Amino acid sequence: MAMVKADGYGHGMVMAARAFQRGGCTVFGVAELREGILLRQASIPGEIYVTIGFPGEEAGLILQYDLTPVIYNIDAARALSLQGVASGRDIGVHIKVDTGMSRLGVLPKELPAFAEQVSRLKNLRIAGIMSHFPESDDLKAESTKKNFAAFTKECKGVGGRDKLLLHIANSGAVLNFPGTCCDMVRAGISLYGYHPAGPKGCLTGDSGQLKPAMSFRSKVLQVKSVPEGTGISYGRTFVTQRKTRLAVLPVGYEDGYSRSLSNRGQVLIHGCRVPVLGRICMNMCMVDVSELSEVKAGDEAVLLGRQGEETISADEIAEKMGTISYEVLCLLGNNNKRQYSE
Ligand SMILES: *Cc1c(COP(=O)(O)O)cnc(C)c1O
């Protein structure tokens, strides 16, 4: 299953799904019902799992758009069963079990009784059981093995095991714990070219082959020189120590370039790393191009990705922001004009 939630981790949900489809993928995962509907409206074929489930009153949409329902509450299951009966259709559902994430799902000890209740509902069939790992990005964490043991043990208790599709592995598990792949994996961040554990994860296993898909490029608006002792941007948090050439970029926190990168971020211009000076504004920021005498308005600035021999990764930006690549990709991807190339 290719996870395309959060607008394809910032890459554009429909375009990401089409790219994975061209690569042979036939199963897609979204978080919300709304996202599943958007994929169908864009004519994405195959199975589309709605992993955070659906409210009972919207059960009809699951059928209408032929989405694969994930259930963990009996009221939603009942509502879906009624829809199944009304339309004369049999609906395969996947039960979500909480084996250690403490997020959605029935607790392992509740699974047998819950599955029993679901199996008694008309026109519903238990097609699979799923769970989610909280710590599989860490090769050394013991929790993954324990969670997996709980998962397989409880799944055994649910009737007709060989007819059920079991799935628990996210990118971290695929890369670090291939023994947990079961009948299907749900890969997200790795499909977009990043390791779930960031740069330290890339030092292990096969992950050196991951290639980031996204880059973020802009153009210099204005270049000018200011004398020593000049304050830069709101709050004058940076004051020049020398005569300084500034390049102004049309990129600010409104564009997903976090204000927490003020005085910390770096940008590539003419193939060189240059620092962000002062606070990042809503729509603009300033960088120091004193060492690059040729820079002029209109020149390309790369905030994420490669220019010449230099690369800025989402992991690097994430580390400066105190977050993970996932959030950087969502922020930059979901707040800017996208262009696709193959
Ligand atoms: C997001 C998500 C995944 C994918 O996780 P990655 O770490 O991006 O691979 C898998 N399963 C569920 C239920 C998810 O929400």
The ligand as a Gaussian input file, in Angstrom:
#p B3LYP/6-31G(d) Opt

LIG

0 1
 C        1.305000       7.252000       7.719000
 C        1.039000       5.834000       7.956000
 C        1.870000       4.855000       7.440000
 C        3.158000       5.157000       6.716000
 O        4.162000       5.575000       7.630000
 P        5.618000       5.963000       7.100000
 O        6.410000       6.131000       8.347000
 O        5.470000       7.257000       6.357000
 O        6.069000       4.869000       6.225000
 C        1.476000       3.536000       7.596000
 N        0.337000       3.221000       8.241000
 C       -0.474000       4.146000       8.771000
 C       -1.717000       3.729000       9.476000
 C       -0.149000       5.487000       8.662000
 O       -0.943000       6.405000       9.200000

